[in-house]
């Protein structure tokens, strides 16, 4: 049986699509879907960076730079964000899939397909940050769709705010979606899958919070 990859169907018609994917011996449209995601990723990250999302480290030095130097710094910043987005895409699709393949007795290519849906949801989440930033003046980690706002009332520790800011409605859906899909595609015990998926995502949130905490220093160092 050949399974033709359709991320929207896999997102909205999970039961039917997972049943077909589980039985599939051959996969079609894998590289085509990957390149579509790659293009969407570059467009999303370049667009959101261009309109100001994540440019706080750059804006802090605007008064110290000439117009030409500022535009040059902005260009390098956009290139850096584009490169970062590609690295993040590859990590979510292939490295996370590798972790799940090692621990959950999965077909590697099939879990990559599941992670493609995960990445699509992550792109949608990033797009929702734009109206929140533009109209509410809030950064991503204090989005009303995340626990970052709640954390900011209980602590002033930036890393913790970033950490809980990573835990959003979208991320809760992603965790549930991964558990649901892996449970259908793997013979591993359900409790082991739940524990592994939760632990891995918490590790990723901790790493993202750390990266966000040092983001200003990293950008300043690279642009200096």
N, C-alpha and C positions, 0 to 999 in steps of 0.2 A: 504494500500500500504506500502511496506517495502523499505526503502532506504538503500542501501549498500554504506557505506562511502568510497569514493575514492578522496583523496585530490588533486591529479593531475588533475583529470577530473573537479573537482570543481573549480580549478584554471584556466584551459584552456578552458573549455566548460561551462561557468557560466550560461548562459541562460537556457540551457537544464537541467543542474543539479539543479539549484535553483527552477525550476518549479517542478521537481520531489520531491525535499526536502520539498517544501512548502506543497505538497499534502500528504507527507508521514505520516503514523500513527505509524509506527515502524521503528527504526533505528538499523542497523546491523554493526558489526565490530567496535563499538565505543571504547571498551577497548583495542582491538588489535591495533587500530590506535594510541591510546594514548601511549601504551607501545613502539611502533615503534618510535614515536616522542621523548619519554623519552630517549631511547637508542641513537638516533641521537643527541639529546641535550647534553648528557653526553660526547659522542665522540667528538662533535664539540668543546665544551668548554674546555675539557681536552687537546685536540690536539692544539687548538689555544693558550692556556696558556702555554703548554709545549714548543712551539716554540718561546715564548716570548711576545705574545700579552697580554698587560695589566700587565706585570711584572715589570714595572718601579719602583714601591715602593719597591719591593724585590731586584732589581738590585742595588739600591742606597746604600745598606748595604753590598754588596758582599765583599768589601775589609776589612770589620770588622769581618767577620765570617770565621771560619775554613771550610775546605771542607765538613766535616761531618755535621756541623751546617747548612751550606748553603743548602745541599741536604735535610736535615730535614725540614728546612724552606720552601724549594720548594715543598716538599711533602704536607705539611700542606696547602700551598698556593693552590695547585691543588685540594686538598680536599675541601677547602673553595670555590673555583670557581665552583666545581661540585655541592656543596650544594646550592650555589647562583643560578646556572643555573636551578636547580630543582624548587627553590622558584619562579624564574622568569617565568618558564614554567607554574606553577600552577596559578600564578597571571594573566598571559595573557589569559589562557584558561578559568579559573573559576571565578576569581574576576571581570575581565573586562566584561565577559559574564553576571555576576550578575548585574553590573551597567547598561548594555544595556537592560537586561531583565526587570529591574525596570522601566526604563524610556521609553522604546519603544514598550511595549506590544508584546513581542516575546515569542516563545517557547524556554525555557532555553537550552535544549539539542541541538536544531538546531543552536542557536547562538554559542554554544561551538564548533560545527563542523566548522563554519565559522572562529572562532578564531584559530582552528587548522591550517587552511590554512595560516592565518596571521603569526602564529609562524613559519611555514615552510619558509615563505618568510624572516622572521627575521633571521633564521639560514643561509639562503643563503647569506643575507647581511653580516653576521658576517664572512662567509668564504671569501667573496670578500675583506675583510680587510687584509687578509694574504698577497696576492701579493702587495697590496698597501703599507703595512708595510715593506715587505722584499725588494721589488725592488725600491720603491720610498722613503722609509724611513719616511713615514708619519703615524701619529697616526690616530685612527678611526675618531676623531672629526674634522680633517682637510682633510678628504677624498675628492678627487675631485668629488665624487658622492654626496656630501653634501654641505650645505651652510656654513659650518664651516670655510672653506678657505676664503670665501667672508667676513665673520664676523671678521676674524682675521686682515683684512686690515682696518677695521673701528673702532675696539676697542681692547683694551688689557685686558678687563675684562674677566677673565677665564670662569666664569659662563655663560656669554653670548655666548662665543665661543663654549662651550660645548652644550648649548641649541640649537644653530643653527647647530651644528654638528650632533645633533639628527635628524634634518630635512633633510633627504636625498631623493634621487630618489625612493628608496625602501619604505620609510615611506610615501611619497606622494601617491605611488601606494596603500599602505595599507589603508590609509585614504579613498581613492576613492573606494577601494574594499569593505570596511566596509559599507560605505554609500550605495553603489550599492546593496549589499546583504541584508542589513537591510531594505532597501526600498522595496525589493521584498518579504521579510518575515514578515514585520510588517504593521499594518494598520495606524501607526502614520503618521502625515504630513511630507512631504519631508523636509521642512525648519527646523522642529524640530529635525529631524534625522541628518541633516547636522550640525546644531548648536551643538547638543549634542556630536557627534563624534569628531568634531573639538576641542571642549572645553576639552573633556576627553583626547585626544591625547596631547594637549598642556600642560595639567596638568602632564601627564606622562613624557613629555620632560623636564619640569621644575624639576621634581623629579629626573630624570636620570642625568641632569646637576648638581644638588646639590650633588648627590651620587658620581659622577665622581670628583667633586671639592674636596670632602673630602676623596676620595678613598685612597690617600697616607697616610693620618693620620689614617684611619681606619685599613689598612693593617699593618702599623707599630705598632699600638697599640695591635693588635691581635697577632702579631708575637713576641712581646717584652716579 
